[in-house]
Amino acid sequence: MPSPIRLVAPTIALLVAGWIGHGIGAARLEDTRAKLHALEASGQAALAAQTVARQQLADALLAQQAEHEARLAAQRKAFDEQKMEMAEAFDEVQERLVTLSSQRPSNDAELQRVRLALASASIGLAREELNRREARLVTLQGQLQRLQAGLNCMQAPVPDDAVTRLNRVSTSRPAAR
């Protein structure tokens, strides 16, 4: 049988090795637990930051959406106002065309009367007055024709590319005063 001293030395060596192993393992366990707690805290902080960032993003998106909807509503309102203005302008053009259409025949009839009177007039002063009146009526007739042609032109459809070009040119130049 082996001697008890021979058994005691390895047993003590095993106990010391076990105690050292337990100390090292416990120290590493505590270090690992500390790292785990730090990671958990970091994870929770990251989740909290993510929640805050998501909320801020959602708030920013809602603000942008509200701003976009407000701008869109303003544009719709401006467009509706422009449509109303254009409808009113076209109505005014129609009224002016009707007025001009009624003025032209009376002007033409007056011009015919002046020309008949001019053909039968023989006195110099009366003839000069009739010539001046005829010139005014001819001028007025030309103005009425140009005005009517211009008003008819205002109602004509304009190609989209021409409107785009006109808008671009008119916005790039300062308005003439």
N, CA and C atoms as a LAMMPS dump frame, in Angstrom:
ITEM: TIMESTEP
0
ITEM: NUMBER OF ATOMS
531
ITEM: BOX BOUNDS ff ff ff
-5.0000000000000000e+02 5.0000000000000000e+02
-5.0000000000000000e+02 5.0000000000000000e+02
-5.0000000000000000e+02 5.0000000000000000e+02
ITEM: ATOMS id mol type element x y z
1 1 1 N 0.816 -1.137 0
2 1 2 C 0 0 0
3 1 3 C 0.888 1.237 0
4 2 1 N 0.434 2.215 -0.672
5 2 2 C 1.306 3.374 -0.769
6 2 3 C 1.321 4.115 0.571
7 3 1 N 2.324 4.857 0.72
8 3 2 C 2.474 5.549 1.992
9 3 3 C 1.542 6.762 2.014
10 4 1 N 1.071 7.113 3.195
11 4 2 C 0.13 8.217 3.282
12 4 3 C 0.748 9.54 2.843
13 5 1 N 2.047 9.681 2.977
14 5 2 C 2.68 10.926 2.552
15 5 3 C 2.605 11.015 1.035
16 6 1 N 2.73 9.927 0.399
17 6 2 C 2.67 9.93 -1.05
18 6 3 C 1.263 10.295 -1.516
19 7 1 N 0.31 9.981 -0.747
20 7 2 C -1.051 10.319 -1.133
21 7 3 C -1.394 11.769 -0.751
22 8 1 N -0.822 12.254 0.259
23 8 2 C -1.129 13.598 0.742
24 8 3 C -0.588 14.631 -0.249
25 9 1 N 0.614 14.453 -0.764
26 9 2 C 1.217 15.44 -1.661
27 9 3 C 0.384 15.6 -2.933
28 10 1 N 0.004 14.529 -3.618
29 10 2 C -0.812 14.727 -4.802
30 10 3 C -2.19 15.295 -4.45
31 11 1 N -2.71 14.923 -3.307
32 11 2 C -4.016 15.423 -2.916
33 11 3 C -3.937 16.93 -2.671
34 12 1 N -2.88 17.351 -1.984
35 12 2 C -2.687 18.788 -1.744
36 12 3 C -2.488 19.498 -3.075
37 13 1 N -1.703 18.883 -3.976
38 13 2 C -1.469 19.482 -5.289
39 13 3 C -2.79 19.606 -6.047
40 14 1 N -3.623 18.573 -5.949
41 14 2 C -4.906 18.623 -6.62
42 14 3 C -5.813 19.682 -5.984
43 15 1 N -5.795 19.793 -4.684
44 15 2 C -6.603 20.793 -3.997
45 15 3 C -6.146 22.21 -4.368
46 16 1 N -4.831 22.397 -4.368
47 16 2 C -4.305 23.719 -4.719
48 16 3 C -4.654 24.034 -6.177
49 17 1 N -4.493 23.064 -7.081
50 17 2 C -4.816 23.264 -8.484
51 17 3 C -6.313 23.56 -8.637
52 18 1 N -7.14 22.827 -7.88
53 18 2 C -8.581 23.06 -7.936
54 18 3 C -8.932 24.456 -7.422
55 19 1 N -8.238 24.825 -6.312
56 19 2 C -8.51 26.146 -5.743
57 19 3 C -8.074 27.248 -6.721
58 20 1 N -6.926 27.103 -7.366
59 20 2 C -6.419 28.073 -8.344
60 20 3 C -7.36 28.095 -9.557
61 21 1 N -7.765 26.923 -10.026
62 21 2 C -8.689 26.841 -11.162
63 21 3 C -10.021 27.495 -10.837
64 22 1 N -10.478 27.22 -9.583
65 22 2 C -11.74 27.841 -9.168
66 22 3 C -11.582 29.362 -9.097
67 23 1 N -10.486 29.853 -8.601
68 23 2 C -10.24 31.297 -8.515
69 23 3 C -10.173 31.932 -9.895
70 24 1 N -9.449 31.297 -10.787
71 24 2 C -9.336 31.835 -12.148
72 24 3 C -10.697 31.784 -12.832
73 25 1 N -11.387 30.669 -12.7
74 25 2 C -12.711 30.522 -13.32
75 25 3 C -13.703 31.518 -12.744
76 26 1 N -13.662 31.704 -11.424
77 26 2 C -14.586 32.649 -10.795
78 26 3 C -14.276 34.073 -11.245
79 27 1 N -12.991 34.386 -11.376
80 27 2 C -12.618 35.728 -11.838
81 27 3 C -13.083 35.941 -13.265
82 28 1 N -12.891 34.921 -14.087
83 28 2 C -13.35 35.038 -15.479
84 28 3 C -14.875 35.098 -15.544
85 29 1 N -15.528 34.337 -14.665
86 29 2 C -16.982 34.369 -14.626
87 29 3 C -17.476 35.773 -14.266
88 30 1 N -16.859 36.383 -13.264
89 30 2 C -17.237 37.747 -12.871
90 30 3 C -16.954 38.729 -14.001
91 31 1 N -15.829 38.555 -14.668
92 31 2 C -15.488 39.425 -15.801
93 31 3 C -16.513 39.233 -16.92
94 32 1 N -16.874 37.995 -17.189
95 32 2 C -17.857 37.7 -18.224
96 32 3 C -19.226 38.261 -17.836
97 33 1 N -19.596 38.11 -16.56
98 33 2 C -20.874 38.668 -16.092
99 33 3 C -20.879 40.197 -16.223
100 34 1 N -19.771 40.835 -15.901
101 34 2 C -19.686 42.289 -16.023
102 34 3 C -19.832 42.703 -17.49
103 35 1 N -19.156 41.956 -18.366
104 35 2 C -19.272 42.244 -19.8
105 35 3 C -20.71 42.018 -20.279
106 36 1 N -21.34 40.947 -19.765
107 36 2 C -22.717 40.655 -20.139
108 36 3 C -23.641 41.779 -19.672
109 37 1 N -23.457 42.251 -18.442
110 37 2 C -24.264 43.367 -17.938
111 37 3 C -24.02 44.632 -18.765
112 38 1 N -22.754 44.86 -19.134
113 38 2 C -22.441 46.032 -19.959
114 38 3 C -23.113 45.911 -21.331
115 39 1 N -23.071 44.711 -21.909
116 39 2 C -23.734 44.495 -23.199
117 39 3 C -25.25 44.665 -23.082
118 40 1 N -25.834 44.154 -21.987
119 40 2 C -27.27 44.324 -21.785
120 40 3 C -27.622 45.808 -21.655
121 41 1 N -26.825 46.53 -20.897
122 41 2 C -27.071 47.961 -20.738
123 41 3 C -26.908 48.677 -22.074
124 42 1 N -25.877 48.291 -22.814
125 42 2 C -25.658 48.881 -24.131
126 42 3 C -26.82 48.56 -25.065
127 43 1 N -27.298 47.332 -25.021
128 43 2 C -28.441 46.925 -25.84
129 43 3 C -29.692 47.705 -25.473
130 44 1 N -29.93 47.876 -24.179
131 44 2 C -31.095 48.63 -23.74
132 44 3 C -30.978 50.105 -24.156
133 45 1 N -29.765 50.645 -24.04
134 45 2 C -29.561 52.032 -24.467
135 45 3 C -29.778 52.156 -25.979
136 46 1 N -29.299 51.167 -26.728
137 46 2 C -29.488 51.183 -28.179
138 46 3 C -30.974 51.08 -28.525
139 47 1 N -31.709 50.217 -27.808
140 47 2 C -33.145 50.101 -28.041
141 47 3 C -33.867 51.413 -27.709
142 48 1 N -33.465 52.036 -26.602
143 48 2 C -34.062 53.313 -26.235
144 48 3 C -33.748 54.373 -27.288
145 49 1 N -32.503 54.404 -27.762
146 49 2 C -32.117 55.359 -28.8
147 49 3 C -32.878 55.075 -30.1
148 50 1 N -33.049 53.788 -30.401
149 50 2 C -33.791 53.416 -31.598
150 50 3 C -35.253 53.853 -31.473
151 51 1 N -35.837 53.669 -30.318
152 51 2 C -37.217 54.087 -30.094
153 51 3 C -37.352 55.608 -30.246
154 52 1 N -36.411 56.333 -29.665
155 52 2 C -36.43 57.797 -29.782
156 52 3 C -36.255 58.203 -31.248
157 53 1 N -35.309 57.562 -31.941
158 53 2 C -35.063 57.888 -33.349
159 53 3 C -36.29 57.573 -34.201
160 54 1 N -36.941 56.451 -33.934
161 54 2 C -38.15 56.105 -34.679
162 54 3 C -39.251 57.131 -34.435
163 55 1 N -39.395 57.541 -33.184
164 55 2 C -40.419 58.531 -32.86
165 55 3 C -40.115 59.866 -33.538
166 56 1 N -38.831 60.268 -33.511
167 56 2 C -38.443 61.516 -34.17
168 56 3 C -38.686 61.432 -35.673
169 57 1 N -38.355 60.281 -36.256
170 57 2 C -38.58 60.078 -37.685
171 57 3 C -40.072 60.12 -38.005
172 58 1 N -40.872 59.455 -37.177
173 58 2 C -42.32 59.474 -37.394
174 58 3 C -42.861 60.895 -37.273
175 59 1 N -42.377 61.644 -36.27
176 59 2 C -42.811 63.033 -36.111
177 59 3 C -42.391 63.873 -37.31
178 60 1 N -41.149 63.674 -37.78
179 60 2 C -40.663 64.429 -38.943
180 60 3 C -41.483 64.091 -40.183
181 61 1 N -41.803 62.815 -40.358
182 61 2 C -42.61 62.421 -41.514
183 61 3 C -44.016 63.015 -41.433
184 62 1 N -44.583 63.02 -40.243
185 62 2 C -45.906 63.633 -40.081
186 62 3 C -45.858 65.13 -40.372
187 63 1 N -44.789 65.783 -39.904
188 63 2 C -44.643 67.22 -40.169
189 63 3 C -44.485 67.477 -41.666
190 64 1 N -43.667 66.65 -42.329
191 64 2 C -43.489 66.807 -43.773
192 64 3 C -44.796 66.546 -44.516
193 65 1 N -45.53 65.532 -44.068
194 65 2 C -46.807 65.225 -44.7
195 65 3 C -47.78 66.384 -44.516
196 66 1 N -47.823 66.935 -43.318
197 66 2 C -48.712 68.072 -43.064
198 66 3 C -48.307 69.272 -43.923
199 67 1 N -46.998 69.52 -44.021
200 67 2 C -46.511 70.628 -44.844
201 67 3 C -46.857 70.393 -46.312
202 68 1 N -46.659 69.149 -46.758
203 68 2 C -46.973 68.804 -48.143
204 68 3 C -48.468 68.989 -48.413
205 69 1 N -49.294 68.524 -47.508
206 69 2 C -50.739 68.664 -47.693
207 69 3 C -51.151 70.136 -47.672
208 70 1 N -50.509 70.928 -46.821
209 70 2 C -50.827 72.365 -46.778
210 70 3 C -50.431 73.029 -48.093
211 71 1 N -49.232 72.685 -48.602
212 71 2 C -48.798 73.257 -49.882
213 71 3 C -49.719 72.817 -51.014
214 72 1 N -50.096 71.543 -50.979
215 72 2 C -50.984 71.018 -52.01
216 72 3 C -52.345 71.71 -51.953
217 73 1 N -52.851 71.912 -50.749
218 73 2 C -54.127 72.615 -50.604
219 73 3 C -54.011 74.055 -51.106
220 74 1 N -52.894 74.709 -50.798
221 74 2 C -52.686 76.077 -51.267
222 74 3 C -52.61 76.113 -52.795
223 75 1 N -51.919 75.136 -53.38
224 75 2 C -51.823 75.09 -54.839
225 75 3 C -53.189 74.834 -55.469
226 76 1 N -53.955 73.923 -54.849
227 76 2 C -55.301 73.654 -55.366
228 76 3 C -56.164 74.91 -55.282
229 77 1 N -56.057 75.614 -54.163
230 77 2 C -56.842 76.828 -53.997
231 77 3 C -56.43 77.865 -55.04
232 78 1 N -55.113 78.031 -55.223
233 78 2 C -54.622 78.995 -56.22
234 78 3 C -55.074 78.586 -57.62
235 79 1 N -55.034 77.281 -57.9
236 79 2 C -55.459 76.804 -59.215
237 79 3 C -56.949 77.057 -59.412
238 80 1 N -57.752 76.792 -58.38
239 80 2 C -59.186 77.057 -58.484
240 80 3 C -59.451 78.544 -58.697
241 81 1 N -58.682 79.395 -57.996
242 81 2 C -58.832 80.833 -58.19
243 81 3 C -58.455 81.23 -59.619
244 82 1 N -57.374 80.629 -60.123
245 82 2 C -56.967 80.929 -61.498
246 82 3 C -58.026 80.46 -62.486
247 83 1 N -58.611 79.285 -62.227
248 83 2 C -59.667 78.802 -63.12
249 83 3 C -60.85 79.764 -63.111
250 84 1 N -61.202 80.238 -61.917
251 84 2 C -62.305 81.188 -61.824
252 84 3 C -61.968 82.478 -62.558
253 85 1 N -60.731 82.963 -62.377
254 85 2 C -60.308 84.18 -63.077
255 85 3 C -60.362 83.988 -64.586
256 86 1 N -59.89 82.807 -65.038
257 86 2 C -59.912 82.537 -66.48
258 86 3 C -61.351 82.455 -66.987
259 87 1 N -62.223 81.817 -66.223
260 87 2 C -63.629 81.729 -66.635
261 87 3 C -64.24 83.127 -66.698
262 88 1 N -63.933 83.953 -65.706
263 88 2 C -64.433 85.324 -65.717
264 88 3 C -63.862 86.1 -66.899
265 89 1 N -62.563 85.893 -67.163
266 89 2 C -61.93 86.578 -68.298
267 89 3 C -62.58 86.148 -69.609
268 90 1 N -62.854 84.851 -69.764
269 90 2 C -63.508 84.386 -70.981
270 90 3 C -64.928 84.937 -71.086
271 91 1 N -65.612 85.032 -69.954
272 91 2 C -66.952 85.632 -69.969
273 91 3 C -66.877 87.104 -70.39
274 92 1 N -65.882 87.815 -69.858
275 92 2 C -65.703 89.221 -70.238
276 92 3 C -65.396 89.341 -71.728
277 93 1 N -64.56 88.42 -72.223
278 93 2 C -64.224 88.427 -73.65
279 93 3 C -65.491 88.212 -74.466
280 94 1 N -66.324 87.263 -74.038
281 94 2 C -67.571 87.013 -74.761
282 94 3 C -68.463 88.255 -74.757
283 95 1 N -68.561 88.898 -73.593
284 95 2 C -69.376 90.111 -73.5
285 95 3 C -68.835 91.202 -74.415
286 96 1 N -67.516 91.368 -74.423
287 96 2 C -66.912 92.402 -75.28
288 96 3 C -67.109 92.071 -76.754
289 97 1 N -67.02 90.767 -77.087
290 97 2 C -67.257 90.375 -78.485
291 97 3 C -68.696 90.682 -78.893
292 98 1 N -69.634 90.427 -78
293 98 2 C -71.035 90.734 -78.299
294 98 3 C -71.197 92.24 -78.485
295 99 1 N -70.58 93.014 -77.594
296 99 2 C -70.662 94.475 -77.69
297 99 3 C -70.045 94.958 -79.004
298 100 1 N -68.865 94.413 -79.327
299 100 2 C -68.203 94.807 -80.581
300 100 3 C -69.029 94.394 -81.789
301 101 1 N -69.626 93.223 -81.711
302 101 2 C -70.457 92.762 -82.83
303 101 3 C -71.643 93.687 -83.041
304 102 1 N -72.164 94.245 -81.947
305 102 2 C -73.293 95.179 -82.09
306 102 3 C -72.81 96.568 -82.531
307 103 1 N -71.579 96.937 -82.183
308 103 2 C -71.05 98.251 -82.569
309 103 3 C -70.664 98.302 -84.042
310 104 1 N -70.128 97.2 -84.534
311 104 2 C -69.632 97.214 -85.921
312 104 3 C -70.729 97.508 -86.939
313 105 1 N -71.882 96.871 -86.838
314 105 2 C -72.916 97.212 -87.855
315 105 3 C -73.352 98.675 -87.78
316 106 1 N -73.465 99.217 -86.558
317 106 2 C -73.859 100.63 -86.469
318 106 3 C -72.755 101.521 -87.029
319 107 1 N -71.502 101.148 -86.798
320 107 2 C -70.38 101.916 -87.352
321 107 3 C -70.379 101.812 -88.875
322 108 1 N -70.618 100.591 -89.379
323 108 2 C -70.66 100.413 -90.832
324 108 3 C -71.806 101.218 -91.442
325 109 1 N -72.954 101.205 -90.779
326 109 2 C -74.103 101.96 -91.291
327 109 3 C -73.799 103.452 -91.274
328 110 1 N -73.189 103.928 -90.203
329 110 2 C -72.82 105.345 -90.112
330 110 3 C -71.818 105.703 -91.21
331 111 1 N -70.855 104.819 -91.447
332 111 2 C -69.859 105.043 -92.505
333 111 3 C -70.555 105.12 -93.87
334 112 1 N -71.516 104.242 -94.114
335 112 2 C -72.252 104.272 -95.375
336 112 3 C -73.027 105.592 -95.521
337 113 1 N -73.658 106.066 -94.437
338 113 2 C -74.397 107.337 -94.476
339 113 3 C -73.449 108.495 -94.768
340 114 1 N -72.26 108.466 -94.11
341 114 2 C -71.29 109.543 -94.345
342 114 3 C -70.813 109.514 -95.783
343 115 1 N -70.581 108.339 -96.322
344 115 2 C -70.103 108.239 -97.706
345 115 3 C -71.183 108.689 -98.692
346 116 1 N -72.429 108.357 -98.396
347 116 2 C -73.518 108.832 -99.265
348 116 3 C -73.629 110.349 -99.192
349 117 1 N -73.521 110.873 -97.957
350 117 2 C -73.589 112.329 -97.799
351 117 3 C -72.403 112.989 -98.481
352 118 1 N -71.242 112.33 -98.391
353 118 2 C -70.035 112.862 -99.006
354 118 3 C -70.182 112.885 -100.534
355 119 1 N -70.817 111.87 -101.077
356 119 2 C -70.996 111.808 -102.535
357 119 3 C -71.927 112.915 -103.016
358 120 1 N -72.872 113.291 -102.171
359 120 2 C -73.811 114.326 -102.607
360 120 3 C -73.42 115.722 -102.127
361 121 1 N -72.43 115.818 -101.251
362 121 2 C -72.023 117.131 -100.724
363 121 3 C -71.156 117.847 -101.737
364 122 1 N -71.424 119.146 -101.85
365 122 2 C -70.629 119.931 -102.796
366 122 3 C -69.937 121.096 -102.125
367 123 1 N -70.346 121.486 -100.936
368 123 2 C -69.767 122.629 -100.242
369 123 3 C -68.46 122.181 -99.602
370 124 1 N -67.463 123.023 -99.653
371 124 2 C -66.125 122.698 -99.171
372 124 3 C -66.054 122.382 -97.687
373 125 1 N -66.668 123.226 -96.825
374 125 2 C -66.603 122.992 -95.376
375 125 3 C -67.355 121.74 -94.987
376 126 1 N -68.509 121.54 -95.531
377 126 2 C -69.288 120.348 -95.226
378 126 3 C -68.567 119.113 -95.74
379 127 1 N -67.955 119.232 -96.888
380 127 2 C -67.222 118.104 -97.472
381 127 3 C -66.005 117.758 -96.61
382 128 1 N -65.288 118.787 -96.146
383 128 2 C -64.131 118.535 -95.269
384 128 3 C -64.566 117.86 -93.972
385 129 1 N -65.656 118.328 -93.392
386 129 2 C -66.179 117.724 -92.162
387 129 3 C -66.57 116.266 -92.401
388 130 1 N -67.205 116.003 -93.52
389 130 2 C -67.597 114.623 -93.85
390 130 3 C -66.359 113.759 -94.094
391 131 1 N -65.322 114.313 -94.721
392 131 2 C -64.066 113.566 -94.939
393 131 3 C -63.41 113.216 -93.598
394 132 1 N -63.383 114.211 -92.681
395 132 2 C -62.809 113.937 -91.351
396 132 3 C -63.636 112.874 -90.622
397 133 1 N -64.962 113.002 -90.721
398 133 2 C -65.834 112.013 -90.065
399 133 3 C -65.625 110.635 -90.673
400 134 1 N -65.486 110.57 -92.007
401 134 2 C -65.246 109.288 -92.672
402 134 3 C -63.918 108.693 -92.203
403 135 1 N -62.865 109.529 -92.112
404 135 2 C -61.552 109.044 -91.659
405 135 3 C -61.643 108.498 -90.237
406 136 1 N -62.369 109.222 -89.351
407 136 2 C -62.534 108.725 -87.969
408 136 3 C -63.29 107.397 -87.954
409 137 1 N -64.333 107.301 -88.763
410 137 2 C -65.12 106.059 -88.806
411 137 3 C -64.308 104.899 -89.376
412 138 1 N -63.483 105.169 -90.392
413 138 2 C -62.625 104.115 -90.964
414 138 3 C -61.601 103.668 -89.922
415 139 1 N -61.025 104.643 -89.211
416 139 2 C -60.071 104.31 -88.145
417 139 3 C -60.755 103.491 -87.061
418 140 1 N -61.929 103.923 -86.662
419 140 2 C -62.68 103.201 -85.637
420 140 3 C -63.033 101.799 -86.113
421 141 1 N -63.405 101.674 -87.375
422 141 2 C -63.731 100.368 -87.939
423 141 3 C -62.513 99.439 -87.882
424 142 1 N -61.34 99.976 -88.248
425 142 2 C -60.111 99.177 -88.18
426 142 3 C -59.794 98.772 -86.738
427 143 1 N -59.969 99.699 -85.807
428 143 2 C -59.717 99.388 -84.397
429 143 3 C -60.675 98.305 -83.903
430 144 1 N -61.943 98.439 -84.281
431 144 2 C -62.927 97.429 -83.866
432 144 3 C -62.587 96.059 -84.451
433 145 1 N -62.151 96.018 -85.709
434 145 2 C -61.776 94.75 -86.337
435 145 3 C -60.567 94.134 -85.63
436 146 1 N -59.546 94.971 -85.34
437 146 2 C -58.354 94.453 -84.647
438 146 3 C -58.71 93.955 -83.246
439 147 1 N -59.534 94.734 -82.557
440 147 2 C -59.943 94.351 -81.213
441 147 3 C -60.735 93.049 -81.233
442 148 1 N -61.641 92.937 -82.188
443 148 2 C -62.429 91.71 -82.287
444 148 3 C -61.536 90.528 -82.651
445 149 1 N -60.599 90.73 -83.562
446 149 2 C -59.673 89.652 -83.931
447 149 3 C -58.819 89.26 -82.727
448 150 1 N -58.376 90.259 -81.958
449 150 2 C -57.581 89.962 -80.766
450 150 3 C -58.374 89.194 -79.728
451 151 1 N -59.623 89.593 -79.521
452 151 2 C -60.471 88.883 -78.555
453 151 3 C -60.776 87.463 -79.016
454 152 1 N -60.978 87.299 -80.329
455 152 2 C -61.171 85.937 -80.863
456 152 3 C -59.916 85.1 -80.649
457 153 1 N -58.766 85.744 -80.785
458 153 2 C -57.491 85.046 -80.595
459 153 3 C -57.333 84.598 -79.144
460 154 1 N -57.824 85.409 -78.196
461 154 2 C -57.698 85.054 -76.78
462 154 3 C -58.443 83.771 -76.444
463 155 1 N -59.453 83.438 -77.232
464 155 2 C -60.241 82.245 -76.957
465 155 3 C -59.708 81.016 -77.682
466 156 1 N -58.758 81.2 -78.571
467 156 2 C -58.228 80.076 -79.337
468 156 3 C -57.366 79.198 -78.442
469 157 1 N -57.449 77.87 -78.603
470 157 2 C -56.587 76.989 -77.82
471 157 3 C -55.125 77.17 -78.228
472 158 1 N -54.249 77.112 -77.232
473 158 2 C -52.826 77.298 -77.463
474 158 3 C -52.126 75.968 -77.186
475 159 1 N -51.21 75.538 -78.057
476 159 2 C -50.498 74.285 -77.81
477 159 3 C -49.706 74.353 -76.497
478 160 1 N -49.606 73.206 -75.834
479 160 2 C -48.942 73.148 -74.53
480 160 3 C -47.5 73.631 -74.584
481 161 1 N -46.766 73.262 -75.651
482 161 2 C -45.365 73.677 -75.714
483 161 3 C -45.248 75.196 -75.855
484 162 1 N -46.198 75.821 -76.542
485 162 2 C -46.17 77.283 -76.67
486 162 3 C -46.468 77.938 -75.324
487 163 1 N -47.412 77.384 -74.569
488 163 2 C -47.728 77.922 -73.245
489 163 3 C -46.526 77.776 -72.322
490 164 1 N -45.885 76.621 -72.369
491 164 2 C -44.7 76.389 -71.537
492 164 3 C -43.612 77.388 -71.877
493 165 1 N -43.362 77.594 -73.168
494 165 2 C -42.337 78.533 -73.593
495 165 3 C -42.699 79.958 -73.158
496 166 1 N -43.947 80.346 -73.345
497 166 2 C -44.38 81.687 -72.938
498 166 3 C -44.234 81.882 -71.428
499 167 1 N -44.614 80.878 -70.659
500 167 2 C -44.473 80.98 -69.202
501 167 3 C -43.015 81.088 -68.801
502 168 1 N -42.158 80.304 -69.437
503 168 2 C -40.737 80.339 -69.112
504 168 3 C -40.146 81.689 -69.464
505 169 1 N -40.493 82.21 -70.622
506 169 2 C -39.96 83.503 -71.058
507 169 3 C -40.502 84.623 -70.191
508 170 1 N -41.78 84.563 -69.863
509 170 2 C -42.369 85.655 -69.08
510 170 3 C -41.884 85.665 -67.637
511 171 1 N -41.504 84.518 -67.087
512 171 2 C -41 84.505 -65.713
513 171 3 C -39.509 84.818 -65.644
514 172 1 N -38.791 84.653 -66.765
515 172 2 C -37.348 84.92 -66.734
516 172 3 C -37.037 86.399 -66.927
517 173 1 N -37.97 87.158 -67.482
518 173 2 C -37.761 88.598 -67.705
519 173 3 C -38.495 89.395 -66.636
520 174 1 N -37.887 90.499 -66.215
521 174 2 C -38.639 91.363 -65.301
522 174 3 C -39.8 92.01 -66.051
523 175 1 N -40.873 92.23 -65.349
524 175 2 C -42.072 92.796 -65.971
525 175 3 C -41.789 94.242 -66.401
526 176 1 N -42.261 94.562 -67.582
527 176 2 C -42.091 95.94 -68.088
528 176 3 C -43.08 96.847 -67.381
529 177 1 N -42.635 98.006 -67.017
530 177 2 C -43.5 98.944 -66.272
531 177 3 C -43.785 100.139 -67.124
